[in-house]
């Protein structure tokens, strides 16, 4: 204990001694400069006082500055703390994403179990219109009863408007559905059929945006390949000035969904419009 106190005391005396030595050194430099000035015949006693004060002020300012090494060490600790917080947040985000993914997969299983397609065939649009190749039609859900949820009822109502070619009602109801049930397992389908209604109305510019929403928000959904391809179709409808953009979209279909049924159609479209 005595040795520790002695070392600390020696350190304090050493620091104080160094400060005193530096002060004396600075004053000595000031004196030397003044002697040179006096020797040259161009300095006065007032000059000596001013220079001495300036030298002392400089020494005090230097002593008042914090130790740069201590500041660097403090900053390093702050950076490490921020990195640790970032690592924790990243871990929490990964857990949340996995939980959400598992929940979505489970919801899709339940939805598949609730689907009752007639005679095992995928239903097509009303009026017997052929379904485009590679595109799956909206699901027929089980008949309504007292246990049917408000979410499913809202989806069925919007789907009925789509089947009846009531495009305005289809758009309005699917938009309301997405606002009310943004996390619904039917959300990607709802967004896709709403975009389809815009396309059938001839609102091709809006359709481009709405199909892009499906791809952007639900990239892993079952409607993503269809939506990306239909975005290219919408661009073609806008005329030759949009062919380059359509080519880019069809190439993206081939790149991101090469195993999908839409990949073959995208290849055919690229052959039809040429390389430009």
C-alpha positions in Angstrom: 0.0 0.0 0.0 2.8 2.4 0.9 4.6 1.5 -2.3 1.4 2.3 -4.3 0.9 5.6 -2.6 4.6 6.4 -3.2 4.3 5.6 -6.9 1.2 7.8 -7.2 2.8 10.6 -5.4 5.9 10.3 -7.5 3.7 10.4 -10.6 1.9 13.5 -9.4 5.1 15.2 -8.5 6.6 14.2 -11.8 3.6 15.6 -13.7 3.7 18.8 -11.7 7.5 19.0 -12.2 7.1 18.6 -15.9 4.5 21.3 -16.1 6.8 23.7 -14.0 9.8 22.8 -16.2 7.8 23.6 -19.4 6.6 26.9 -17.9 10.2 27.8 -17.0 11.3 26.7 -20.4 8.7 28.9 -22.2 9.6 31.9 -20.0 13.2 31.3 -20.8 12.5 31.4 -24.5 10.5 34.6 -24.0 13.5 36.1 -22.1 15.9 35.0 -24.8 13.7 36.6 -27.5 13.5 39.8 -25.6 17.3 39.9 -25.0 17.7 39.5 -28.7 15.2 42.3 -29.3 16.8 44.6 -26.8 20.2 43.8 -28.3 18.8 44.9 -31.6 17.5 48.1 -30.0 13.9 47.6 -30.9 12.2 46.4 -27.7 10.9 48.0 -24.5 10.1 46.8 -21.0 6.4 46.8 -22.0 7.2 44.5 -24.9 8.8 42.2 -22.4 5.7 42.1 -20.2 3.4 41.5 -23.2 5.5 38.6 -24.5 5.8 37.1 -21.1 2.0 37.2 -20.6 1.5 35.6 -24.0 3.9 32.8 -23.2 2.1 32.1 -19.9 -1.3 32.2 -21.6 -0.1 29.7 -24.2 1.2 27.4 -21.4 -2.0 27.6 -19.4 -4.1 26.9 -22.6 -2.0 23.8 -23.3 -2.4 22.6 -19.7 -6.2 23.0 -19.9 -6.6 20.8 -22.9 -7.7 17.2 -22.2 -5.4 14.3 -22.7 -5.9 13.2 -26.3 -5.1 9.6 -25.5 -7.9 9.5 -22.8 -10.3 11.0 -25.4 -9.4 8.4 -28.0 -9.9 5.6 -25.4 -13.3 7.0 -24.5 -14.3 7.2 -28.2 -13.2 3.6 -28.7 -15.4 2.5 -25.8 -18.4 4.4 -27.3 -17.9 2.8 -30.7 -17.7 -0.7 -29.2 -20.9 -0.1 -27.3 -22.7 1.0 -30.4 -21.4 -2.0 -32.3 -22.7 -4.3 -29.5 -26.1 -2.6 -29.6 -26.1 -3.0 -33.4 -25.3 -6.7 -33.1 -28.2 -7.1 -30.6 -30.7 -5.3 -32.8 -29.6 -7.4 -35.8 -30.2 -10.6 -33.8 -33.6 -9.4 -32.7 -34.5 -8.5 -36.3 -33.5 -11.9 -37.6 -35.6 -13.6 -34.9 -38.6 -11.4 -35.8 -38.2 -12.1 -39.5 -38.0 -15.9 -38.9 -41.1 -15.7 -36.7 -43.0 -13.7 -39.3 -41.9 -16.1 -42.0 -43.0 -19.1 -40.0 -46.3 -17.5 -39.3 -46.9 -16.7 -43.0 -46.0 -20.3 -44.0 -48.4 -21.6 -41.4 -51.2 -19.2 -42.6 -50.7 -20.4 -46.1 -51.0 -24.0 -45.0 -54.3 -23.2 -43.3 -55.5 -21.3 -46.3 -54.7 -24.2 -48.6 -56.6 -26.5 -46.3 -59.6 -24.1 -46.5 -59.6 -24.0 -50.3 -62.2 -26.1 -52.0 -61.7 -25.9 -55.8 -64.6 -27.5 -57.8 -63.7 -31.0 -59.1 -60.1 -30.4 -58.3 -59.7 -27.8 -61.1 -58.4 -24.3 -60.6 -61.4 -21.9 -61.2 -61.1 -19.3 -63.9 -62.6 -15.9 -64.3 -66.4 -15.5 -64.7 -67.8 -15.9 -68.1 -65.6 -18.9 -69.0 -62.7 -16.7 -70.2 -59.5 -18.7 -70.5 -56.9 -18.1 -67.8 -53.5 -16.8 -69.0 -50.8 -19.5 -69.1 -48.8 -19.7 -65.9 -51.3 -17.7 -63.9 -53.3 -19.2 -61.0 -56.8 -18.1 -60.6 -58.3 -16.8 -57.3 -59.2 -19.5 -54.8 -62.8 -20.6 -54.1 -63.1 -20.6 -50.4 -65.5 -22.8 -48.3 -69.1 -21.6 -48.1 -69.8 -18.9 -45.6 -71.2 -19.8 -42.3 -71.4 -18.4 -38.8 -67.7 -19.1 -38.2 -66.4 -17.4 -41.3 -64.1 -14.5 -40.2 -64.6 -10.9 -41.2 -61.3 -11.1 -43.0 -62.3 -14.0 -45.2 -65.7 -12.4 -45.9 -64.0 -9.2 -47.0 -61.7 -11.1 -49.3 -64.6 -13.1 -50.8 -66.6 -10.0 -51.4 -63.7 -8.3 -53.3 -63.1 -11.6 -55.2 -66.8 -11.7 -56.2 -66.4 -8.2 -57.7 -63.4 -9.4 -59.6 -65.2 -12.4 -61.0 -68.2 -10.2 -62.0 -65.9 -7.9 -64.0 -66.9 -5.0 -61.7 -63.5 -3.4 -61.9 -64.3 -0.3 -59.8 -65.8 -2.3 -57.0 -63.0 -4.8 -57.2 -60.3 -2.1 -56.8 -62.2 -0.3 -54.0 -62.8 -3.5 -52.0 -59.3 -5.0 -52.4 -57.8 -1.6 -51.5 -59.9 -1.5 -48.3 -59.0 -5.1 -47.6 -55.3 -4.4 -47.8 -55.7 -1.3 -45.5 -57.7 -3.3 -42.9 -55.7 -6.6 -43.1 -52.2 -5.7 -44.3 -50.7 -8.9 -42.7 -53.4 -11.2 -44.0 -52.2 -14.4 -45.8 -54.4 -13.2 -48.6 -52.7 -9.9 -48.9 -50.4 -10.7 -51.8 -53.4 -12.2 -53.8 -55.5 -9.2 -53.0 -52.8 -6.8 -54.2 -52.4 -8.9 -57.4 -56.1 -9.0 -58.3 -56.5 -5.3 -57.6 -53.6 -4.6 -60.1 -55.3 -6.9 -62.6 -58.5 -4.8 -62.4 -56.5 -1.7 -63.2 -55.0 -3.5 -66.2 -58.5 -4.7 -67.4 -59.7 -1.1 -67.1 -57.0 0.1 -69.4 -55.2 2.0 -66.6 -51.8 0.6 -67.7 -49.7 3.2 -66.0 -51.4 2.4 -62.6 -51.2 -1.3 -63.3 -47.4 -1.0 -63.7 -47.2 0.5 -60.3 -49.6 -1.9 -58.6 -48.0 -5.0 -60.1 -44.6 -3.7 -59.0 -46.1 -3.3 -55.4 -46.8 -7.1 -55.4 -43.2 -7.9 -56.4 -41.7 -5.4 -54.0 -43.8 -6.1 -50.9 -44.3 -9.9 -51.4 -41.2 -11.1 -53.3 -41.5 -14.6 -51.9 -45.2 -14.9 -52.5 -46.9 -17.1 -55.1 -48.0 -14.1 -57.1 -44.5 -12.5 -57.5 -43.6 -14.2 -60.8 -47.1 -13.4 -62.3 -46.9 -9.8 -61.1 -43.5 -9.2 -62.5 -44.5 -10.6 -65.9 -47.8 -8.6 -65.9 -45.8 -5.5 -65.1 -43.9 -6.1 -68.4 -47.2 -6.7 -70.2 -48.5 -3.4 -68.9 -45.4 -1.6 -70.2 -46.0 -3.1 -73.6 -49.5 -1.7 -73.6 -48.1 1.8 -73.1 -46.5 1.6 -76.5 -43.0 1.3 -78.2 -41.6 4.1 -76.0 -41.8 1.6 -73.1 -40.4 -1.4 -74.8 -36.9 -1.0 -73.3 -38.5 -1.0 -69.8 -40.5 -4.1 -70.7 -37.4 -5.9 -71.9 -35.8 -5.2 -68.6 -38.7 -6.6 -66.7 -39.0 -9.8 -68.8 -35.3 -10.4 -68.4 -35.8 -10.0 -64.6 -38.5 -12.7 -64.8 -36.0 -15.0 -66.4 -33.3 -14.1 -63.8 -35.3 -14.2 -60.6 -38.0 -16.8 -61.4 -36.3 -19.1 -64.0 -38.3 -22.2 -62.9 -41.7 -20.5 -63.0 -44.3 -20.9 -65.8 -43.9 -17.2 -66.5 -40.2 -17.6 -67.5 -41.2 -19.3 -70.8 -43.7 -16.5 -71.6 -41.1 -13.9 -70.8 -38.7 -15.5 -73.2 -41.4 -15.5 -75.9 -42.1 -11.8 -75.3 -38.4 -11.0 -75.6 -38.3 -12.8 -78.9 -41.4 -10.9 -80.1 -40.2 -7.4 -79.3 -36.6 -8.1 -80.3 -33.4 -6.8 -78.8 -34.2 -3.2 -79.7 
